[in-house]
C-alpha cells in the first residue's frame, strides 16, 4: 500500500496544539497581516496579529490533509 503524503500547502498554513492528535486544536493566521499597516487602526492590527482557531466544520478536512 502506498503511504499517505501530507499536503505541503496545508502544513505551512496551519499549526496544531500539543494536546495529542485526537483532541488537538488547529490554528491559522488571520488575513490582512502582511502590509499596509498605516491604513489600518491599532485595534485591527492587534486583532489580526493573533492566531485564530479553525472552525469545527473544517477540522476534519484539515486533519486529513495533515495526515492525522
N, C-alpha and C positions, 0 to 999 in steps of 0.2 A: 504494500500500500504506500502511495506517496504521502509525504509529510505535508501538513498544512503550513503555509507561509503567512507570517504576519503582514498586514498591509502597511507598506512603508510610509504612506502619507498619513495614516491614522496614528502611527506611533510617534510621529513628530508633533501632532496637534493635540493629543490627549495625554493625561497622566493619571495614574492610579494612586490611591492612598495605600499604605502598607498594612491594611487591616485584613489581609488574606484575600484570596482571589474571589471567593464566593460572595462575601459581603462588602467588597471594596466600593469606594466612591470613585467616580470618574469626573475629572475636572477639565475644563478647556479655558483658553484665554478669551477675553472679550474682544470684540471688533473695535475699530477706531482707536487703537492704541499704538500707532506707528509714527504718525507725523501730523502736522498742522495743529499742534497743541496751543498755539496762540489764538486759534479760533474757538477753542472750547473753554468752558468755565472750569474753575478749580474743582468744584464738587464732581463734575463729569469726569475730569482727568483721574481723580482718585477712585471713582467707581469703576472705570474701565481698567485700572491697573490691577485689580483683584481678579483672581480666577473664579469662575462660576461652575457650579456643579451641573452635570449633564442631566437633562430631563429623564424621567423614568421610562418614557416611551422609547428613547434612543439607546438606553443602556445595553439591551440585548444585541443590537446590531454592532455596536462599538466593541463589545466583548468578543463577538465573533470575528471581527476584523483584526483584533489584537491577539487572537488565538487563545483566549481564556475559556 
